């Protein structure tokens, strides 16, 4: 995320209510606010406990600004056996808390490697493109939703969050047309849709679902964690309404995809208690159900990497478990 401790927001004199509010918003403010972009050279390189990490920096693109991309290769990867691929957004937040702005991380390797060793997950690698700091919100907010958002919320969304035009269609083209071919060329990967997945949290949850809808021929599964359905920092029905309109028309065949959703009950996640059940109801109406679709509420969990790490085994098993349909098809 782009926010760094010590920036003006943390130096404001605030009463206790505003302090509590800001604490809950920091994970999203850090990504969406118009602040200086943090570069790879300003942060220590991430370290992993299991497997190894390779960084492409910068990864060139004609669609979006060049950025680092972290690639995690699990223990035993030798370039000979093809692996499935999990694309995870916010790549700088995925592995090492010692290298992140808030000293929190998903610690993906520490969750995934033991599950792989137990035979609970199929072989896979993780590809984590960094977010773009001040433009994270613009790259992750589903572009096709914006015309469906009623005023004055559309103007608020554009001015306060996107800081300009949406860029998510270009970001998805970057993933599908530029990054994926490069990953498949460099690493031993299974290249088909049944072996390609996407995952993210907050705004990353929205862009993950958008990717599944826009490119069902590329991605066969998505995990949407603490998805920021409300778009801004206050409850509203306008953005969820737009999301539901789009999803009703564009969700893939429920028999063809695997989908995971979860949320907590604290911090920003507390504001999703109206929107997420509406999304769940639409999905069930359209035929999404077990075992391919699962939605959970984690009582007491918040909107932060530490809590997302605690629950990461669930979506990993759902998308990449050895008992899933995709795993069986892959042999």
NORVEN-V76351 format. One line per field, one symbol per residue. burial: # if it has 24 or more other ideal C-beta (glycine too) atoms within 12 Angstrom, else .. A space follows every 50 residues. Layout:
BEGIN
burial = ???
END
This chain:
BEGIN
burial = ####.................##############.##.#..#..#.#.# ######..#.#.###.########..#.....###############.## ##.##########.##...###########################.##. ..##..##.####..###########.###..##..####..######## ################.#################.#.##########..# ##.#.#########.#######..##.###.##..#.#...#####.#.. #########.############.#.##..#.
END
